[in-house]
């Protein structure tokens, strides 16, 4: 049997880190791409230690996942790693949460989003999924049975303060997932969007309306608590099992019923 690897973009915190730990417990080796300065590198080292303590390999790349040259270099290294033990990327998780949170139009002495900021947000949070999936397939890093998951948010279809650039990127991300599901289906590779419930992560805390979103989620969730990264990671492990091969092109809500319960 080929050695299974999880590839995570945005591996050092939040959903990415929780998923790395959960899949390592399931027997996956971990490939992680993250962008951290020296002050936050300790969390990557802790993650590496946790994965290796479970007997799994952990290979991390501290590079910009949205950079074309970095992507080419990393995928080349991944191909070499996979060749060492006849491995394959069984699951590819896109969990990049770097975008601009500013208004689309000026108001109340606030400057609107600049073209460069808008394009950067779209490129990092949406377009990068396409480039990585395409290049992984071209390098024969994923094959029949592979799973692609992309983290979206309810902001893709709701309007929040200063969330416009990210909202557009998340909506485009979901469209890209649907198209990948269509084009990769003949290869036996599925793609699905994952919409987690409101979760306290660094990305959430950067949103101006974060506290209001938390309070609203707590009032709606039938479990009387917020979603955690571990909740989402546990579901992703189950969704990666062979029996879900017919689940493709969907928007999967992992929120404890938060979105559907008034």
Secondary structure, DSSP 8 states (H G I E B T S, - for coil): --EEEEEEES-SSHHHHHHHHHHHHTT-EEEEEE---GGGHHHHHHHHHHHHHTT--EEEEES-TT-HHHHHHHHHHHHHHHHHTTEEEEEEEE---------SS-BTTB----HHHHHHHHIIIIIHHHHHHHHHHHTT---TT-EEEEEE-GGGSS--TT-HHHHHHHHHHHHHHHHHHHHHGGGT-EEEEEEE--B-SHHHHTSTTHHHHHHHHHHH-TTSS-B-HHHHHHHHHHHTSGGGTT--S-EEEESTTTTT--
